[in-house]
């Protein structure tokens, strides 16, 4: 009985590790909205999430700010997320943010 319990526990641990492996190499995306305080305008954009590994996710994005009072702008960003699993159902990640460039017209 002890031997069967030990084998079941080992298989349970192995299956938990394979549950975390479902994201590697996948790509996702979305739309976002914001406000540019420098140009006093609403912005709309799109972003992509690419899971390089199970722990590292790269997220470039593009935002276009609507023209207001003769000024319009757009912005390109890139984020890198390092995901730290806290439990089976929750993860925590800090965001390193880099604005590649912003252009005002």
N, C-alpha and C positions, 0 to 999 in steps of 0.2 A: 504494500500500500504506500509506504514511504517513497519507494522508487517511482511509482506512477505519479505521485504528487510532485516530485522533483522534476520529472519530465514535463508535466503540464506547466509548471512554473517557468521552466526554461523556454518552452514554446511560446508562452505568453509574453515573456520579455522580448523575444525575437520578433513577434508580431507587432509589438508596440514600436520598435525601431523602424519597421517597414512602413508603418502608418505615417511617420514623419517624412518619408521619401517620396511623397506624391507630388511635390511641387518642382523639383529640380528640372530645369530646362523649359519650363512653361512660360507663356507670355499672356499678360492680361492688359486691359486698358480701360480708360474711362474719360469722362468729360468733367470739367470743373469751371467754376465761376469765381470771380474775385473783384477786388476794388483796388485800383492803382492810386495811392494817395499823392504821388508826385505829379500825375497828370489829371487827377480828379475825375476819373473815368471808370466805368465798369469794364471788366475783362472777362473773356471766355477763352477756354483752351482745352487741350487734350493731353493726356499723359499715358505712358506705357510702363508696365511693370514687367521686368524680365528677371526670373529667378535663375541666377547664375549657378548657385548651389542651393542646398536646402537652407543655409544660413544667410547667404548674401543675395540681396535683391537690388537691382539697378532700376531707377525710375526717371528717365528723361521726360520733360514736358515743354509745351509751347503755349504761350498765352498771348492773345491779341487784345489790346485795349481799344475800345471804341473811340472814334474821333470826337473831341469835345473842344470847342473854342479854337479850332484850327490846329490842335495838337493831337496826334495819335502815337501809339507806341506798341511794341511787341517785346516779348521776353522769352528767352530760352533758359531752362533750369535743368539741373541734374541732381538727383538725390541718390545716396547709397544707404541702404538699410542693412544692418546686421541683426538678424532675428535671433533672440535668445529664448528658447522654450522654458517656460516657468512651470507648466504642468501639461498634462495630455491635451487639455482643451484651451490653453491660453499661452500667448507668446508676448514678449516685450522687445521693443527695438528702439534705439536712439536713431535720430535722423541727422546725417551730415549733409548740409545744404550748401550748394554752390551755384551762384548765379553766373552762367557762362557769359552772357552779355544782354544788355537792354538797349534798345534803339528808340529814340524819340524823333518824331518827324515834325 
